[in-house]
Amino acid sequence: MILKKFLRTYWMLFLVAGIIIVFDQISKAYIRANFVEGVDMWAPWPWLLPYARIIYVTNTGVAFGMFKNMGLVFAILACIVSMAIIYYYPRIPAHDWMLRLALGFQLAGALGNLIDRILFQGRVTDFISVGDFPVWNVADSSITIGVGILLLGIWMQERRQKQEMSARVSQVADSTAPLETDVSSQDSHTG
């Protein structure tokens, strides 16, 4: 009974996070097995190489190469964030699926990079390089997408609340407006 309630509550969170984590870990394992760190570079077409490429680098910081050599701090932070997401998730109304989806993406990103930090002495495998932007991975993009979904969900919810408020104000205004009588029809009855 407890397991059934747990699964009913968390199925979407763990499904979304699980799929992304599997994809993140498979892509990182492929890169580690087939590329030499900092040396090999690949793009499907030569003209694409200056703009987008696959290159294997490791990162001891956080998303997009920021705050280098703070792997332990970010491992602890990833644990705290993951526990907070798992704690907070059941308190989100079931109909607020965008917030639930956003938390699934953010949990996947936190855990995907945490797995690397635990298995590879604080180093995270990064491999997607676009322009001059720092090299990143699936977990990093998952966090970013999760934040984007969260912001979109908040914007949509605020917009919906404004429309509901406007409809209520309009309804109240309509119900309190004085009844208008047709003066011309009253004149024809009196004449």
N, C-alpha and C positions, 0 to 999 in steps of 0.2 A: 504494500500500500504506500509506504514512504517512497520507495523507488519510483512507483508510478507517478506520484505527485511531483517528485524531483524531475523526472523526464518531461512531464507535461509543462512544467514551469520553464525549464532550461533548454528544451530541444532546439529552439531556433538559435540561441546563443552558441551552443556547442556545435551545431551543424555548420553554421557560417564560419566560426573560428576554426573548426576542424578541417574543413575543405581548404581554407586559405593556408593554414599551417602546413598541411601535407604538400600543397603546391610550392610553398616557400622552401620547405626542407628538401624536396626533390630537386628544385631548380638550383639551390645552393650546392647540393651534393654533386650534381652534374658539373657545375662550374669547377668545384674543387678537384674533381676527377679528370677533367679534360683541359684545364687551363693552367698555365704556370703563373703564379701570382705576380702581378705587376708587369708581365712580359707579353703574354698572348692577348691579342685583341681580335675581335671578329665583328663584321657587319655583312649582311647578305649581299650588298652591292657596294662596290668601291666608292661611288659618289656619296654614299650615306655615312661613310667613316668619319668625316669631320663633325657631323651633327649628332649621330647616335651610334653607339657601339656597345659590345659586350666586352668587359674587361674584368679580370679577377683581382680584387683588392680586399684587404681586411681592414676593419675599422674597430678601434677600441673606444670610440665615443658613442654618440647617440645618432639618431636618424640624420642622414645626409652628411655624415662626417663631422658633425659639430661636437665640441667638448671632448677632445681626444684624451686617451689614457684615464678615463673615469669609468671603466667597465664594471667594477664592483659596485659603484654607486648606482649605475643604471640597472644592474641586475637586481639590486635591492628595490629600486624604484619600480621596475617591471613587476616584481612580486607584489608590491603594495598596490599598484594600479590594477593588476589582475584580480587580486582579492576584493578590491573596492568595486570593480565591475560585477563580479559574481555576487557580492553582497547586495548591490543596488539594483541589479537586473530584475528580480521578482517584484520590486516596488513600482516598476513601470507598468502602466495599464496595458493590457494585452492589445488594445486597439492602436496603441502608439508604436506601430511596427517599424517606423523609420528610426526612432531612437533605439529600439531593440537591435535593429540591423547595424546601426552605427556602432553600438557597443560590441557587437560580434566582430566587426572589422578591427576595432581598437584592441580587443582582447587577442585576436590573432596576431596583430603586429607586435604587441608586447611579448607574447609567448614565443613567437617565431624567433625574435632576436634573443630572448632569454635562453632558448635552447642552444643557440650558437655560443653565447657567453659561458654557459655551463660546460659544454663539450669541448670548446677550443680556447680555454684559458682567457676568457674575457674578450675574445676577438669575434667580430661578426663578419660574415662573408657578404660582400657587396659586389655587384656585377653589372648593373644597368647604368650606362653613362650617356647623358644627353647634353650636348654642348659643353659649356664650362661649368655646369651645375655639378655639385659633388655626386659621386657614385652612390647608388642606392640599391635596394633589393625589394622583394615582394612584401616583406613584413613592413618596411618603411612606407611603401605605397599604401599598404592596408591601413596604417594609422592615418595617413593623409586622407584617404578616401573616407574613412570613418568620421573624421572631423568634418569633411565636406558634407556628408550625409546628415550629420548632426546639425550643422548650420542650416542646411536646406530644410530639415524637419522643423527647426525652431522658427525659421522664417514662414514656413507654410502654416504652422500652428498660430503664430501671431496674426497672420493675414486672415485665417479662418475666424479667430476670435474677434478681430475688428469687423468682419462682415456680419458676424452674429450680433455684435453690439449695435452696429448700424441698423440691422433689421429690427432689433428690439426697440431702439429709439424711434424708428419709423413707425413701428406698431403702436407704441405708446402715444406718439404724436397723433396718429390716425384715430385712436380710441378716445382721446381727450378733445379733439376738434369739435367745435360747436356744430350742431346739425344745421345744415343750410336748407332753408325752405324756398321753394320757387315762388317768388313774389307775384309773378304773372299769373300763376294758377290760382293764387289766393284772390287776386283782383277779379278774375273771371267768375269766381263763385260769389263774390259780393255784389257784382254789378248787375 
